[in-house]
Amino acid sequence: MWKKTLSVMLALGILLSLVALPAQAEETVSYPPMIGDLNGDWEAEIDDVTLLQRDLASIPVPYHFEQILADVDGDGYVTVLDVTCFQRWLTGVPVSTLIGNEPEFWIDENAAEPSKPGVTWTTDVIITKIYKDCFYAEPYAPLVEWYKIDAALCEGWCIGDHVKCEIELIRTYDTPDSWTRWNYGFECNLLSIEPSDDELDPNMCYKPVIYLYPEEETEVNVQLTLDGALTHTYPQYQDGWTVTASPDGTLTDQNGASYPYLFWEAKLNTDYDLTKGFCVRGADTADFLNEKLAVLGLSEKEIADFTAFWVPYMQRNPYNVISFQTDAYTDAAALAITPQPDSVIRVFMTWYGSDQAVELPAQELTTPDRTGFTAVEWGGQMIER
């Protein structure tokens, strides 16, 4: 009997000792964010696709997620193309995707410093990513700051546009870690936006854009060989661009994302020839460009794109001295397109503003053939004088 009683007492003692042990705190593991993980469970799965579909359809969702985590095809936008890319990835279809990667930008509101109300300023930036309810931007020159601006942009704005934004600061971020190549971030409300009137960098080759017009839908590879360094590209330049080009100029990448053109900017090492050209009154610049660009072979749409970018910078000058480059530009920015187009038109304008009229020999312009598979590029650079 006493042995049975002792056994019971020992069992009760062991049980009490276990109950009395302090509970170990569950270890908390902090993970960086992952593209494709919209519900925060550190997995990219069908539930995340459903969240994305509901969000795109403007149906309320139970989780708030940063749009950048839903940009699974990495084109800078969140659209139904991301849903398609996500679904293909889940079913094992080979696709080019960023799922599983850390985002280039990431905003941890817990690590942010809220701003005092009413802190506003105006800044000139280049748009780098556009989402449904916000866009990202950075200064023209490579600096250590970035902007997340909370506003839905109208369709008129594109990645690569240079804009002047009046913004109201919401919070600031200090992110000196591997999650972003910029050290300081600003999240802001957008008060106003307009084309930038900031001074251009005279060392920068601005907005060369490449249009492709095959006679039938064709896979095209485009390679740039520069005497210089790229500063911005869209879509991202990775050992070239490979797209499917349609006769109307629509370019589609391997993820199904569509683009009107290929965009790049760079700093080139070359000496331009301005011994011949044109001196044009600032107020007459738009009319001059409309006439001469048509002579150089650009279409009405391409001329409109060109003048929309350049005229705001040029029309404020009393005069502009303009010269269209040939070998000095094409030797420094060699362009290789496969399959080879039947017609290649490259228009690169160099110019500088002047307070007075400048006499120089007129430049002779010739109209190129525009037949068959046609590739068109335009860009320009302000020259420091």
Buried (B, 14 or more C-beta within 10 A) or exposed (E): EEEEEEEEEEEEEEEEEEEEEEEEEEEEEEEEBBBBBBBBEEEBBEBBBBBBBEBBEEEEBEEEBBBBBBBBBBBBBBBEBBBBBBBBBBEEEEBBBBBEBBBBBBBEEEEBEEBEEEEEEEBBBBBBBBBBEBBBBBBBEEEBBBBBBBBEBEEEBBBBBBBBBBBBBBBBBEBEEEBBEBBBBBBBEBBEBEBBEBEBBEEBBBBBBBBBBBEEEBEBEBBBEBEBEEBBBBBEBEEEBBBBBBBEBBBBBBBBBBBBBBBBBBBBEBEBBBEEBBBBBBEEBBEBBBEBBBEBBBBEEBBEBBBEBBBBBBBEBEBBBBBBBEEBBBEBBEBEBEEEBBBBBBBBBBBBBBEEEBEBEEBEEEEBEBEEBBBBBBBBBBBEE
